[in-house]
Amino acid sequence: MTSEQSLPAQVVDLDPLADVISAALIDHPGVVRLEPTLRSVIDRWTPAALDQLHRTLRPAGSPPVVARDGLLLTLSDGVLNLKIDVATDINRSALDLAREVQDMAARLVDAEGIAVGRVDVTILAIEGVPAA
């Protein structure tokens, strides 16, 4: 049995979720840092100008997007897709670490009650961690 009533649209603020995911990724053993992307660098230059540019170029109703250093969240049709770019510690298996990061990010999104789509993890650098 289906209902003829439409469900109210749900607005999802991705900024707090991006903060949680970024912090968890940075604290994860083996992740040296989140790698800045071109988009995240541009987003920091002039937020007001870019906001206006996004409103002008993006059609109304286009999916919400949040970009941070090494993290891109895109919500489309209630499904959140993530792109994660990291630098890893040479002492950890890059493949194992990518899987761990992927699983952790998916769990954090799922805990917020948002459907998880793709979680793409790219290892952009593998380097030694400087001795403290």
PyMOL commands that set and color helices and strands:
alter all, ss='L'
color gray80, all
select helices_A, chain A and resi 14-27+38-45+47-57+94-111
alter helices_A, ss='H'
color red, helices_A
select strands_A, chain A and resi 31-34+65-68+71-76+79-89+115-127
alter strands_A, ss='S'
color yellow, strands_A
deselect
rebuild
show_as cartoon
